[in-house]
Amino acid sequence: MPRNIGMKLISELMRNSRRSDRELARILGTSQPTVTRIRTKLEKEGFIREYTMIPDFCRIGYKLIAITFTDVRQILDRKENPEEEEFAKQQREDWLANSIIMLERGLGLKHTGVILSLHKTYTDFTLFIQMLRKTLSSTTQTCENTENFLIDLNGDTYSHLFIASNSSARIRFSMQKHVPGRSHEMRGS
């Protein structure tokens, strides 16, 4: 586990990974060579897996993010026309691949799976759920008791960042409200 300066560096990189080591050193109150050395070590040891970007989903054309909680269980293999089933399965998988950001099994909230997906309209979301149910029921799984939480991206966009601090054994919550042309920041412990 990285020490306090390593955790602070990880937190700053999660906020904006495009900043230079010099800028990060200024923010962290240390030298640029120290930041470079710690960043390289964190990358080599696998604490930093990759750097990525977060697009503006509204500008791309999406209006909703859906968090879908579902129960997925194994069922008996179905006996259908294999050629037709394979063609239909491929079509549905291609369609779902354009909407799904994340699909994971897990436990919690009385469900065993969670899906994070993007949608351009509420109608698009409804079609997605219908296709999801068909896809899961026509493969080796079935979808039961689906619940959804929808986030409208057209309102004010908030980003939430949880930062763990080893020295204080607390989790600090930072919330930024993004308004075109200006930025507000609220912090709490």
Order of alpha helices (4+ residues) and beta strands (2+ residues): alpha-alpha-alpha-alpha-beta-alpha-beta-beta-alpha-beta-beta-beta-beta
